[in-house]
Amino acid sequence: MRATRRGESGLTFIEIMAVLVIMAICAVVATPLVHHRYRSFKEAQLRAQLNMMRDAIDRYHEYAALGMIEPPDLDWNMYPESLELLVEGVEVKLEADAKPVVIRFLRKIPEDPFTGEAEWDCRAYDEEPDDRNSRCDDIYDVFSRATGTALDGSYYSEW
């Protein structure tokens, strides 16, 4: 028999290996869950940013339809010429006799969480519903330039 010192204790090699195997199994199970959750978070961000820009376009159109924004030319469809215009702001006459005030509809052009850029495709008022362009004369709708497929099976560029 082997003599042991008092108070000396420790783990055997097999116990350490068992703990490492359990930790590896937990890591393998958790990785897809974390990846799914992260992708779901980015999709929620994309939906929120698209909704924010679409709301800004709608508010601009409401002011234009009420005659509060001066038309830039005769072919104007009452939609903004660019997203930059929504950031820079436009002069709006809130009342007929009032002095015009500059209203900014967006603080900044948001970044697409999937492409990492503040670049968006758009569709003009007089284009077909499936048309997508990088430049529009009047922005009726905006879309992501991401080429991936969402968790629900739809394409990000169709949102």
C-alpha positions, 0 to 999 in steps of 0.5 A, spaced: 500 500 500 502 506 498 502 512 503 498 518 502 500 525 505 495 528 509 490 533 506 493 531 499 487 530 494 486 531 486 483 529 480 485 523 476 486 523 469 480 520 467 476 525 471 479 531 467 478 527 461 471 526 462 470 534 464 473 536 458 469 531 454 462 534 457 465 541 456 466 540 448 459 537 448 456 543 451 460 547 446 458 543 440 451 544 442 451 551 443 454 554 437 449 553 432 444 556 437 448 562 438 449 563 431 441 562 430 440 567 435 445 572 432 442 571 425 435 573 428 438 579 431 441 582 425 434 580 421 431 584 426 435 590 425 435 590 418 427 590 418 427 596 423 432 600 419 428 598 413 421 600 416 425 607 419 427 609 412 420 607 409 417 611 414 421 617 413 419 616 405 412 616 407 412 622 412 416 626 406 410 624 401 405 626 406 408 633 407 409 634 399 402 631 398 399 637 403 403 642 398 408 644 404 414 642 400 416 646 394 416 641 387 423 641 385 421 640 378 415 639 374 416 631 373 416 631 381 412 625 383 412 627 391 417 623 393 424 624 395 430 624 390 435 621 394 436 618 401 441 624 402 435 629 401 432 626 407 438 626 412 440 633 409 432 636 410 428 640 406 424 646 407 417 645 409 412 651 410 407 648 416 402 654 414 401 658 408 403 665 411 409 662 415 416 662 414 419 655 411 423 651 416 428 645 415 425 638 417 430 632 417 426 626 416 433 621 418 438 623 422 443 619 418 442 613 413 443 607 417 448 601 415 445 595 412 447 589 418 448 584 413 453 588 408 456 593 413 455 599 408 450 604 408 448 603 401 441 601 399 437 599 393 431 603 391 425 603 387 422 609 383 414 611 384 413 609 376 417 603 376 415 596 376 414 592 383 420 588 382 425 593 379 431 594 384 436 600 382 442 603 386 440 610 383 433 612 383 430 619 381 424 619 386 425 614 392 418 610 393 421 604 396 428 601 399 431 594 399 437 591 402 443 589 397 444 583 401 444 576 397 443 571 403 436 568 405 433 569 411 431 564 417 424 564 414 426 562 407 425 569 404 431 573 401 433 579 404 433 583 398 425 582 397 424 585 404 
